[in-house]
């Protein structure tokens, strides 16, 4: 009897390991049909948070939405892959850890593929190319600057942990101010007189000056401007070649003309930059 009982226990254990019966026979693992993208939602016109919905917005909570150029690009890529787009609002410094932990599938957040970042994530080719400018107060003597070297001795501010902070040291004799985390904070510092200039890429600067009449943008010729890569690319988890190739294939089908038009639309739609 004891032997028969032992055999029965072994049979039950075997059935448990095989899925406890035949209910799972012929079924396939459920495939995640979402494309989860991380962005700050605070970097207009690339991405921002809004309470108003439109044809381009994607919900990020029960009350607000993500909008912007990055959202539009992400939606086209998700559609091309046959997936539902999900946007996660994540602070800038948390984006790379999030993609490498699997919390998100991709970073589409106006991110430049620097050598340091390429050690941690894999990038597509650029999906937008811009230029680097400076933003100053309209009543400033720097309004008429023609070279970044005209800002020697000026207090110049960039965004924390970005290329826009790193390039400041290209200005000889500059007073390199401790960077801040967001552009709304930076705009307040400029308007209050705490700093003389902000670094920014062209679309961001256009949005800031359009909503702040007391500020203007200073552009430079190639030989008198910053030496910097102002392209932005999409990042995925390092080594995830299958996803990288799928995103790249979708990106390749978005024409340059469409990308330019989407940025123009996002720039016209973006909210005022306020603290």
C-alpha positions in Angstrom: 0.0 0.0 0.0 2.8 2.4 0.9 4.5 1.7 -2.4 1.2 2.4 -4.4 0.7 5.6 -2.4 4.2 6.8 -3.2 3.7 6.1 -6.9 0.5 8.1 -6.9 2.3 11.1 -5.3 5.0 10.9 -7.9 2.4 10.9 -10.7 0.6 14.0 -9.2 3.9 15.8 -9.0 4.7 15.0 -12.6 1.3 16.3 -13.7 1.9 19.5 -11.7 5.2 20.1 -13.4 3.6 19.6 -16.8 0.9 22.2 -16.2 -1.5 20.2 -14.0 -3.5 18.6 -16.8 -4.5 19.3 -20.3 -5.9 22.8 -20.0 -2.7 24.4 -21.4 -2.2 22.0 -24.3 -1.9 23.7 -27.7 -1.7 27.3 -26.2 1.1 29.7 -27.0 2.7 32.3 -24.6 0.8 35.6 -24.5 2.8 38.1 -26.6 3.1 41.6 -25.3 1.6 43.7 -28.0 2.7 47.1 -26.7 5.6 49.4 -27.6 6.6 51.1 -24.3 8.5 54.4 -24.8 10.1 56.6 -22.1 10.4 60.3 -22.3 10.6 63.3 -19.9 7.3 64.9 -21.1 8.9 68.2 -20.2 11.1 69.1 -23.3 8.9 70.9 -25.8 8.6 70.7 -28.7 10.0 67.2 -28.5 7.7 66.1 -25.7 5.5 67.7 -23.1 2.6 67.0 -20.7 -0.8 68.4 -21.4 -4.3 68.1 -19.9 -5.9 68.5 -23.4 -6.2 65.7 -25.8 -5.9 65.8 -29.6 -5.1 63.4 -32.4 -1.5 63.1 -31.4 -1.7 62.8 -27.6 -1.2 59.5 -25.7 -2.5 59.1 -22.1 0.2 58.9 -19.4 -2.2 58.9 -16.5 -5.9 59.2 -15.8 -5.8 62.9 -16.1 -2.9 64.0 -18.4 -1.3 63.2 -21.8 2.0 63.2 -23.6 2.3 65.3 -26.8 5.1 66.5 -29.1 7.3 65.5 -31.9 8.7 62.4 -30.0 5.1 61.2 -29.4 4.3 61.5 -33.1 7.5 59.6 -34.1 6.8 56.9 -31.5 3.2 56.5 -32.7 4.3 56.0 -36.4 6.9 53.4 -35.2 4.3 51.6 -33.0 1.9 51.5 -35.9 4.5 50.1 -38.3 5.3 47.3 -35.9 1.6 46.6 -35.3 1.8 47.5 -31.6 -0.1 49.7 -29.2 2.0 52.7 -28.1 2.4 53.2 -24.3 4.2 56.4 -23.0 6.0 56.4 -19.7 6.9 59.7 -18.1 10.4 59.3 -16.7 13.0 61.9 -15.6 16.0 62.3 -17.9 18.5 60.5 -15.6 16.1 57.5 -15.3 15.7 56.9 -19.0 18.8 54.7 -19.6 18.3 52.6 -16.5 14.6 52.1 -17.5 15.4 50.8 -21.0 18.1 48.5 -19.8 16.0 47.1 -16.9 13.2 46.3 -19.4 10.8 48.8 -17.9 10.5 50.5 -21.3 11.3 49.3 -24.8 12.8 52.4 -26.1 13.9 56.0 -25.4 12.4 58.6 -27.8 13.3 61.8 -26.0 15.4 64.1 -28.1 18.5 62.1 -27.0 21.8 62.4 -28.8 23.9 59.2 -29.4 27.1 60.2 -27.6 30.0 57.8 -27.3 29.3 57.5 -23.5 25.7 56.6 -24.0 26.6 54.1 -26.8 28.4 52.1 -24.1 25.1 51.5 -22.3 22.4 51.4 -25.0 22.0 50.8 -28.8 20.9 53.6 -31.0 19.1 53.9 -34.4 20.2 56.4 -37.0 19.1 60.0 -36.2 15.4 60.9 -36.5 16.0 64.7 -36.3 18.9 67.1 -36.8 19.0 70.5 -35.3 21.5 73.3 -34.4 22.7 74.7 -31.1 21.9 78.2 -30.1 21.9 80.5 -27.1 18.9 82.2 -25.5 19.4 85.6 -23.9 17.2 88.4 -22.5 15.9 90.8 -25.1 17.5 93.8 -23.3 20.9 92.1 -23.0 24.1 93.3 -24.7 24.5 89.7 -25.9 21.6 90.1 -28.4 24.1 91.2 -31.1 26.6 88.5 -30.5 28.0 86.8 -33.6 30.2 84.2 -32.0 30.0 82.0 -29.0 33.3 83.6 -27.9 31.4 86.9 -27.4 30.1 85.2 -24.3 33.5 85.1 -22.6 32.9 86.1 -18.9 29.1 85.5 -19.3 27.1 83.3 -16.9 25.9 80.5 -19.2 23.5 77.7 -18.1 22.8 74.3 -19.6 20.5 71.3 -18.8 21.9 68.8 -16.3 23.5 65.7 -17.8 23.1 66.7 -21.4 25.3 67.9 -24.3 23.9 71.3 -23.8 25.8 71.6 -20.5 29.0 70.0 -21.8 29.5 72.5 -24.8 29.5 75.5 -22.6 33.2 75.1 -21.9 33.9 75.7 -25.6 33.4 79.4 -24.7 36.8 80.8 -23.5 36.6 82.4 -20.1 32.9 81.5 -19.6 31.3 81.4 -16.2 29.9 77.9 -16.4 26.9 77.9 -14.1 25.8 74.7 -12.3 23.3 73.1 -14.6 19.6 72.7 -13.8 17.3 69.7 -14.5 14.6 71.3 -16.7 14.1 74.2 -19.1 11.3 75.8 -17.2 13.7 76.2 -14.3 16.4 77.5 -16.6 14.1 80.1 -18.2 13.3 81.4 -14.7 17.0 81.7 -13.9 17.5 83.7 -17.1 14.5 86.0 -16.7 15.5 86.7 -13.1 19.0 87.7 -14.1 20.8 84.9 -12.3 22.4 83.9 -15.6 23.1 85.6 -18.9 22.4 82.9 -21.4 21.0 79.4 -21.9 22.2 76.8 -24.3 19.4 75.0 -26.3 18.8 73.3 -29.6 16.9 75.3 -32.2 13.3 73.9 -31.9 13.4 74.2 -28.1 14.7 77.8 -28.3 12.0 78.7 -30.8 9.3 77.5 -28.5 10.8 79.3 -25.5 11.2 82.7 -27.2 7.8 82.5 -28.8 6.1 82.2 -25.4 8.5 84.6 -23.7 8.7 88.0 -25.5 11.4 89.2 -23.1 13.8 86.5 -24.5 15.5 86.2 -27.8 17.5 83.5 -29.6 21.1 84.0 -30.9 22.2 81.9 -33.8 25.8 81.5 -35.1 27.5 80.6 -38.4 29.1 77.2 -38.5 32.6 78.6 -37.9 31.5 80.7 -35.0 29.2 78.3 -33.2 29.4 75.3 -31.0 31.1 72.1 -32.2 28.5 69.6 -31.3 26.4 66.8 -32.6 22.8 68.1 -32.6 21.2 64.9 -34.0 18.8 62.9 -31.9 18.3 59.1 -32.1 16.2 56.4 -30.6 17.7 54.1 -27.9 16.9 50.5 -27.1 18.3 48.0 -24.6 21.9 47.1 -25.4 22.0 43.9 -27.4 18.3 43.8 -28.4 19.1 43.6 -32.1 15.6 42.4 -33.1 13.9 45.4 -31.6 16.6 47.8 -32.9 16.1 46.5 -36.4 12.3 46.7 -36.2 12.4 50.3 -34.9 15.0 51.2 -37.5 13.0 49.7 -40.4 9.9 51.7 -39.2 12.0 54.9 -38.9 13.4 54.5 -42.4 9.9 54.7 -43.8 9.4 58.2 -42.4 10.5 60.7 -45.0 12.6 63.7 -44.3 9.7 65.9 -45.5 7.3 64.3 -43.0 9.8 64.7 -40.1 10.3 68.4 -40.9 6.5 68.9 -41.1 5.9 67.1 -37.8 8.4 69.2 -36.0 6.8 72.4 -37.4 3.4 71.1 -36.2 4.7 70.3 -32.8 6.5 73.6 -32.5 3.2 75.5 -33.4 1.3 73.3 -30.9 3.6 73.4 -27.9 2.6 75.1 -24.7 4.3 78.2 -23.3 7.4 77.4 -21.2 6.6 78.3 -17.7 7.8 77.4 -14.2 
